[in-house]
Amino acid sequence: MKTSSFVNVEKRRSPLSEVQNLKPGMKKGKSKAATLAMSLPLTSLIDAFSIIVIYLLIGTQNSGMESSIPAKMNLPLAEHSVGLDKETPVLSIQKGVYRLNDQVVPVKALTEKLSELKSKSQEKSLELLVQADQEMKYEDLDPILRASSQSGFEKMKFAVVPAR
Amino acid sequence: MSAMGTGNNDKELNFELNIMPVLDILSVLICFLLLTAVWIQIGTIDTRQAIGDNSVAGAKNPPSLWITVNTQGAVQLSLRDLPGAKTHEEQIRSAGRGVNWAVLEQKLQALKAKWPDLKTGVVRPEAQASYGDVIRIMDKLKQFEFEGVGLSPLG
């Protein structure tokens, strides 16, 4: 049954509809309709997208643990640093404000909070990760050293940006 | 949709692969990977601290290098507990604003060559010393294979 439609009167072969389907051998069907001049190469677009996906998968993977850095904090650079291999409590110092796992802790309560953290943890050798700005003065770090020593943290890690 | 768009001849076996959904999936994947990617890798410099008051009277300490840093960037190197109860001290003047890193590196290399058993380094900064300089000195100690690197509290 032959049907005719007013839509087919102005029929044009769309290159997009042709290319968006991968055919075996990519044989073009015979059509008398006129071909539009522009065409969008979707196959090469897929190639480009695949390369980007592979690059992102391989290039940005992190083998160790992730740790967030507070905004406007410039960590010091170090050439001989090691990666973060396990999750550790984070103590950050910003403008004299001490934060233990994102909770503000007064200087006087540092020892108490760290001791509490140590007693709650099941790990024997719990480590402490210290994040501080490279412009900070050493006197701001001193309370942490004393508090960690008194609360039984034997190992301390100082967060740095590995220099390349 | 694909069969409807090009299926002029019903008798032909036509298996066409619509690549538009593939593009959609790849776009979503790229967005997801861009949002979840870790761009800045964090490293750590590890130290060991003395817990509480665990100094043992009469215990034999290994040879150690104590590095004092002042506010201007001047560095003093002091060797303690060397074999034969020797002591050794050296001064490094600051290079304008900060620590003279080239000289410090040379001195550390020379000390390590002279005393290969020297594996303990303690950094002892002044109150106003820069944290960045302290970390860099610890990094230099790691570079010259100091296994035990520590920080001394103030006072």
Interface residues (C-beta under 8 A of the other chain):
Chain A: S17 E18 Q20 N21 L22 K23 P24 G29 S31 L42 T43 L45 I46 F49 S50 I52 V53 L56 L57 T60 Q61 N62 E66 S67 I69 L75 P76 L77 A78 E79 H80 S81 V82 G83 L84 E127 L129 A132 D133 Q134 E135 M136 K137 Y138 E139 D140 L141 D142 L145 R146 S148 S149 Q150 G152 F153 E154 K155 M156 K157 F158 A159 V160 V161 P162
Chain B: S2 G5 T6 N8 N14 F15 E16 L17 N18 I19 M20 V22 L23 L26 S27 L29 I30 L33 L34 A37 V38 W39 I40 Q41 I42 G43 T44 I45 D46 T47 R48 Q49 A50 I51 G52 P125 E126 A127 Q128 A129 S130 Y131 G132 V134 I135 R136 M138 D139 K142 Q143 L151 P153 L154
